[in-house]
Amino acid sequence: MNECLPIYIFGEVLFDCFPDSEPMLGGAPFNVAWHLQAFGANPRLISAVGADDGGQQILAKMQQWGMDTQSVIVDAQHETGRVDVTFADGEPQYDIVLDAAYDHIDQRCLPVPSGEHLLYHGTLAARCTTSRESLGQLRTWPGQKAFIDVNLRDPWWELDWVRSEVHGGHCVKLNRQELILLSAAEHEPADQEALKVLARNFRLANNIANLIVTQGADGAFLVDEMGDIISHSLPPQARTVVDTVGAGDAFSAIVILGMLNNWQWETVLERAQQFAGFIVTQQGAVSDNPAIYGDFKCLWGMR
């Protein structure tokens, strides 16, 4: 891949509503697009917002950040997406409001890419028929490398559909529990070696080129196209975790950035964990401070 490769990001944009603060911009695809824009990758977000104050705010924020809004539909029939976030034992719990604008991304409004490109999508935005059909249309584009970010949110996922969607993906990212669920494993892996065997088998069975398994504070590993395992865990760091919302999206954004810049996989995993580790020190999934992204670019020797 190369850094000039067109990037299309499909899925939800919404507001994360926390118990004790103002609503904050969110949605995994939006978060990934926001980070990539800050790192100079110029993605195009394919989504929908309502014809309401929230939708206007999202479009204004995107324009201020320099993001492409051509493929963000304004839907007069449905409200801008919202998630009510609560915490149990430090882990976020999500009440994802149904029938939001992003559930109705109309395929008549989809862009038509030419040539090689990267398509990122998750699984939440395909919970309703209209957006699922649009995603199906996107996945037929020729010259595509698909990055599927598995994001299982009960009750908004179906085992057979998710399995069919990850099949043949260029890069699939999921966490340990999602791997176990999608593999329909009869028993929890007894140790790391058993988990890696499960990941190898899942990659092979689903014709996935590169499979990434995240494990929170325990790091992440990748099963590459040859079936080899590449692992990287950052040393423990003294940091105050404010919330973990958006950490996985930050990780995904840096994986895509590394793919565009042809970083070695070990470097990709290291930097993805570095950036995700920063995101958990602030409330909300993204930062609107360009200097933060500039610091990481400097740290990583990027132009």
Beta strands, then each sheet from edge to edge (+ up, - down):
strand 1: 7-10
strand 2: 14-17
strand 3: 24-26
strand 4: 44-50
strand 5: 72-75
strand 6: 81-88
strand 7: 91-96
strand 8: 117-121
strand 9: 144-149
strand 10: 171-175
strand 11: 210-214
strand 12: 220-223
strand 13: 229-232
sheet 1: 5+ 4+ 1+ 8+ 9+ 10+ 11+ 12- 13+
sheet 2: 3+ 2- 6- 7+
end
